[in-house]
Amino acid sequence: TTTTSIPPIVGTIHIHELKGDDKGGDDEPYARIEVQIRNDRDRNQRGVLVIGRFSGGEPRQVSGTTNNKGKVIFESGIVDTDAVTFTVVSLALDGYAYAPEDNRRGPSVTVGFD
């Protein structure tokens, strides 16, 4: 038989900051998204797998891991629409549960292009 152990939950994580900026100018516009994750002690949490989705333009799913400041950055790629929305789909870190009710921002941000 195989035994699988699941690590105990020691805390929760949430979206502390979620912001998007338009970059690249008129010729090659793209969205730059910064996500910051904190734990239930309101400290930046490194090592969190953030899965997100861009919609508008070319829809795609992306993932990245937070650094020691609890941040991860995503870029949309060049877009040809008026706006792109980024949505955090999930957060994952062994020993922590995602508590969306604790989010200070998000889970979505829209970046418009003039």
C-alpha positions as CSV (number, residue, x, y, z in Angstrom):
1,T,0.0,0.0,0.0
2,T,1.0,3.6,-0.6
3,T,0.6,6.2,2.1
4,T,0.4,9.8,1.2
5,S,0.8,12.4,3.8
6,I,-0.6,15.9,3.5
7,P,1.2,18.6,5.3
8,P,-0.8,20.2,8.0
9,I,-2.2,23.7,7.4
10,V,-0.2,26.2,9.5
11,G,-1.6,29.4,8.1
12,T,-3.4,31.2,5.3
13,I,-2.2,33.3,2.3
14,H,-4.0,36.1,0.4
15,I,-3.6,38.7,-2.3
16,H,-2.2,41.8,-0.6
17,E,-1.6,43.9,-3.7
18,L,-2.6,43.5,-7.4
19,K,-1.8,46.2,-9.8
20,G,-1.4,46.5,-13.6
21,D,0.3,49.0,-15.8
22,D,0.2,49.6,-19.5
23,K,3.7,49.3,-21.1
24,G,5.3,49.3,-24.5
25,G,3.8,52.5,-25.8
26,D,1.5,52.7,-28.9
27,D,3.5,50.4,-31.1
28,E,3.8,47.3,-29.0
29,P,1.4,47.7,-26.0
30,Y,1.4,45.1,-23.2
31,A,0.2,44.8,-19.7
32,R,2.6,44.3,-16.7
33,I,0.9,42.8,-13.7
34,E,2.4,42.7,-10.2
35,V,0.9,40.4,-7.6
36,Q,2.0,40.5,-3.9
37,I,1.1,37.7,-1.5
38,R,1.1,37.9,2.3
39,N,0.3,35.4,5.0
40,D,-2.1,35.6,7.9
41,R,0.6,37.4,10.0
42,D,0.6,40.1,7.3
43,R,4.1,39.2,6.2
44,N,5.3,38.9,2.7
45,Q,5.2,35.2,1.7
46,R,7.9,33.8,-0.6
47,G,7.6,30.6,-2.6
48,V,3.8,30.9,-3.4
49,L,2.8,29.4,-6.7
50,V,0.5,32.0,-8.3
51,I,-1.7,30.9,-11.2
52,G,-3.4,33.6,-13.2
53,R,-5.3,34.1,-16.5
54,F,-5.1,36.9,-19.0
55,S,-8.4,37.6,-20.9
56,G,-8.9,40.2,-23.6
57,G,-6.3,40.1,-26.3
58,E,-5.0,36.5,-26.5
59,P,-6.3,34.6,-23.5
60,R,-3.7,32.5,-21.7
61,Q,-2.9,31.0,-18.4
62,V,0.4,31.9,-16.6
63,S,2.1,30.9,-13.4
64,G,5.0,32.1,-11.3
65,T,6.5,31.9,-7.8
66,T,6.7,34.8,-5.4
67,N,10.1,36.2,-4.4
68,N,11.3,37.1,-0.9
69,K,9.1,40.3,-1.0
70,G,6.1,38.1,-1.8
71,K,5.9,39.5,-5.4
72,V,5.7,38.0,-8.8
73,I,5.4,39.8,-12.1
74,F,3.5,38.7,-15.3
75,E,3.4,40.2,-18.7
76,S,0.6,39.8,-21.2
77,G,2.6,39.9,-24.4
78,I,1.7,42.4,-27.1
79,V,-2.1,43.1,-27.3
80,D,-4.3,44.6,-30.0
81,T,-7.4,45.3,-27.8
82,D,-8.5,48.3,-25.7
83,A,-8.1,46.4,-22.4
84,V,-6.7,43.2,-20.8
85,T,-7.9,41.7,-17.6
86,F,-5.7,39.6,-15.4
87,T,-7.4,37.3,-12.8
88,V,-5.6,35.3,-10.1
89,V,-7.0,31.8,-10.4
90,S,-5.3,30.2,-7.4
91,L,-2.5,30.4,-4.9
92,A,-0.6,27.3,-3.6
93,L,2.0,26.8,-0.9
94,D,2.6,23.7,1.2
95,G,1.1,24.2,4.7
96,Y,-1.0,27.2,3.7
97,A,-4.5,27.6,2.6
98,Y,-5.6,30.3,0.2
99,A,-8.1,32.6,2.0
100,P,-9.7,34.7,-0.7
101,E,-11.9,36.4,1.9
102,D,-8.7,38.1,3.2
103,N,-7.7,39.5,-0.2
104,R,-7.0,43.3,0.0
105,R,-7.1,43.6,-3.7
106,G,-8.4,41.5,-6.6
107,P,-8.7,38.9,-7.6
108,S,-8.8,40.8,-10.9
109,V,-7.3,43.9,-12.4
110,T,-8.0,45.5,-15.8
111,V,-5.4,47.4,-17.8
112,G,-6.7,49.8,-20.4
113,F,-4.8,51.0,-23.5
114,D,-5.5,54.4,-25.0
